[in-house]
Amino acid sequence: MSLSAKDKVLSTAARLFYAQGYHQTGINQIIEESKVAKASFYYHFPSKESLAIAYLGHTREVLQAEMDMVLAADSGPGAKILALFERLYLWREDPGYNGCVFLKISNEFGAAHLPVQEQVVLSKNAFRAFFVTLIQELEGQTGLGLSGQALADVLVVLFDGASTEALAVGGTWPLDAACVAVKGLLGLNENSRGQNE
């Protein structure tokens, strides 16, 4: 099935924004590479910023679908959390990997840019909610006495930190360290599935 003009633009913009950055990507380049008419572009996206908002919304939906797949897996809550951390290895192996979409564009715009920041916050809140859902099932089983939102926040920071550091150093040791930390926080034994085990 062929993509609609809107989907072609969105797909092209997603690739270019992620690889080049929002500010380094021009509307003319998006139009040329998506092979749509300029009038068609502006019909669907009145401005470059409206395209960025749509791009972030679409990315959030894709990531939510991944989290839903993890939640639906036939495994315990601790194993599901660890499984999401282990997905970082797959993302890191992609030659086009360039870090977190939302952190990347937030850094370009700054927190004061409300429309973009709202999309970033929506994504991060969904990510925190994913962890809270699973942690509620683990209540009382963790080693640090943390529970609920407090532990979810630690996991979000650990996830983003490992992803960013792995990109910065060009290696996977931050991911290894994050998985070890998750096992310790969640009281998972050493036989739990892990990338480096």
DOKE-781399 format. One line per field, with one value per residue (C-alpha): residue number from 1; residue in three letters; z, x, y. Coordinates in steps of 0.1 Angstrom, whole numbers, plus 2048, in hexadecimal, padded with zeros to 3 digits. Example, Ala and Ser with C-alpha at 12.3 -4.5 7.8 and 13.67 -1.06 7.14 Angstrom:
num: (1,2)
residuo: (ALA,SER)
z: (84E,847)
x: (87B,889)
y: (7D3,7F5)
This chain:
num: (1,2,3,4,5,6,7,8,9,10,11,12,13,14,15,16,17,18,19,20,21,22,23,24,25,26,27,28,29,30,31,32,33,34,35,36,37,38,39,40,41,42,43,44,45,46,47,48,49,50,51,52,53,54,55,56,57,58,59,60,61,62,63,64,65,66,67,68,69,70,71,72,73,74,75,76,77,78,79,80,81,82,83,84,85,86,87,88,89,90,91,92,93,94,95,96,97,98,99,100,101,102,103,104,105,106,107,108,109,110,111,112,113,114,115,116,117,118,119,120,121,122,123,124,125,126,127,128,129,130,131,132,133,134,135,136,137,138,139,140,141,142,143,144,145,146,147,148,149,150,151,152,153,154,155,156,157,158,159,160,161,162,163,164,165,166,167,168,169,170,171,172,173,174,175,176,177,178,179,180,181,182,183,184,185,186,187,188,189,190,191,192,193,194,195,196,197)
residuo: (MET,SER,LEU,SER,ALA,LYS,ASP,LYS,VAL,LEU,SER,THR,ALA,ALA,ARG,LEU,PHE,TYR,ALA,GLN,GLY,TYR,HIS,GLN,THR,GLY,ILE,ASN,GLN,ILE,ILE,GLU,GLU,SER,LYS,VAL,ALA,LYS,ALA,SER,PHE,TYR,TYR,HIS,PHE,PRO,SER,LYS,GLU,SER,LEU,ALA,ILE,ALA,TYR,LEU,GLY,HIS,THR,ARG,GLU,VAL,LEU,GLN,ALA,GLU,MET,ASP,MET,VAL,LEU,ALA,ALA,ASP,SER,GLY,PRO,GLY,ALA,LYS,ILE,LEU,ALA,LEU,PHE,GLU,ARG,LEU,TYR,LEU,TRP,ARG,GLU,ASP,PRO,GLY,TYR,ASN,GLY,CYS,VAL,PHE,LEU,LYS,ILE,SER,ASN,GLU,PHE,GLY,ALA,ALA,HIS,LEU,PRO,VAL,GLN,GLU,GLN,VAL,VAL,LEU,SER,LYS,ASN,ALA,PHE,ARG,ALA,PHE,PHE,VAL,THR,LEU,ILE,GLN,GLU,LEU,GLU,GLY,GLN,THR,GLY,LEU,GLY,LEU,SER,GLY,GLN,ALA,LEU,ALA,ASP,VAL,LEU,VAL,VAL,LEU,PHE,ASP,GLY,ALA,SER,THR,GLU,ALA,LEU,ALA,VAL,GLY,GLY,THR,TRP,PRO,LEU,ASP,ALA,ALA,CYS,VAL,ALA,VAL,LYS,GLY,LEU,LEU,GLY,LEU,ASN,GLU,ASN,SER,ARG,GLY,GLN,ASN,GLU)
z: (800,7F6,810,810,80A,82F,839,820,82F,852,84B,839,854,86F,85F,858,879,88B,876,870,88B,887,881,867,853,83B,82E,80A,812,821,803,7EB,7FD,804,7DF,7E6,7D8,7ED,7EE,7FB,817,822,820,83B,84E,84F,85D,865,88A,884,873,890,8A8,892,890,8B6,8BA,8A1,8B2,8D3,8C5,8B7,8D9,8EB,8D4,8DE,903,8FE,8EE,90C,924,911,913,927,943,965,96B,973,954,93F,94D,946,922,91B,926,910,8F2,8F5,8E7,8C8,8C3,8C9,8AE,894,87F,87F,8A5,8B1,8D4,8E2,8C9,8E4,8F6,8D5,8C9,8EC,8ED,8CB,8D5,8FA,916,911,8EF,8FC,8DE,8DA,8FF,904,8EC,8FF,920,913,908,928,93D,929,92F,954,954,944,960,97B,96D,971,992,9A2,99B,9AC,9CB,9E9,9D5,9CD,9E1,9E5,9F6,9D8,9C9,9B1,9A1,9B3,9A5,983,982,98A,96D,955,95E,95C,93A,92B,93A,92D,90A,909,918,900,8E3,8F1,8F7,8D8,8ED,901,923,92F,924,937,956,953,951,96F,982,978,985,9A6,9A9,9A1,9B4,995,999,984,96E,961,93C,933,915,924,936)
x: (800,80E,812,7FC,80D,809,81A,836,83D,83B,852,86B,86A,86F,88E,89D,894,8A4,8C3,8CA,8B7,898,8A9,8C1,8A4,892,86F,87B,891,874,85E,879,881,85D,854,834,828,82E,808,803,81C,80C,7E9,7F3,80D,808,82A,84A,842,820,833,84B,82D,81E,840,842,81F,824,845,833,819,834,846,825,81F,841,839,818,829,840,822,810,82E,829,842,844,845,86A,873,85D,870,891,885,87F,8A2,8B0,89F,8B9,8D3,8BE,8BA,8DF,8E8,8D5,8EE,8D6,8D1,8D3,8C5,8A3,88C,87C,89B,8AC,890,88B,8AF,8AB,88C,892,878,869,85A,839,829,848,84E,82A,831,851,840,824,83D,851,831,826,848,846,823,830,848,82F,816,831,83F,81C,81E,840,836,84B,863,87E,89E,8A1,87F,874,851,839,841,863,871,861,873,894,88F,886,8A6,8BA,8AC,8B2,8D4,8DF,8D2,8E3,904,905,902,91C,937,92E,92C,914,923,909,8EE,8FF,901,8DD,8D1,8E6,8D7,8B3,8B9,8C5,8A8,88E,89D,8A1,8B9,8D8,8C7,8AF,8B2,8CD,8E0,902,8FA)
y: (800,822,83D,85C,87E,885,865,86A,88C,880,862,878,893,879,86B,88D,89D,880,87D,8A2,8B5,8CA,8EB,8DC,8CE,8E5,8E3,8E2,8C3,8B1,8B9,8AE,88D,884,88A,89D,8BE,8DD,8E4,8C1,8C6,8E7,8D7,8BE,8D2,8F8,8FD,8EB,8ED,8DC,8C0,8BD,8B9,89E,88C,88C,880,864,85A,858,841,82A,829,823,805,7F7,7FC,7EB,7CD,7CA,7CD,7B1,799,779,782,792,7B7,7B8,7A5,7BD,7DB,7CB,7C2,7E6,7EF,7D3,7E3,7FE,7E5,7E1,806,80C,7F3,807,81B,838,839,85D,85C,863,875,88A,894,89D,8B4,8C3,8CD,8DE,8F2,8F7,8F1,913,909,8FD,8EA,8D4,8D1,8C5,8A8,89F,89F,88A,870,870,86D,84F,840,846,837,818,813,81C,801,7E6,7F2,7F1,7CB,7CA,7DD,7D4,7BE,7D8,7DC,802,808,81C,817,825,846,84A,82A,831,852,841,829,845,857,837,82F,851,854,832,83A,85C,850,832,84A,861,846,831,812,7FC,7FC,816,7FE,7E2,7F7,801,7DD,7D4,7F1,7E7,7C4,7D2,7EA,7D1,7B4,79E,781,77D,763,77D,782,79C,7A7,7A0,780)
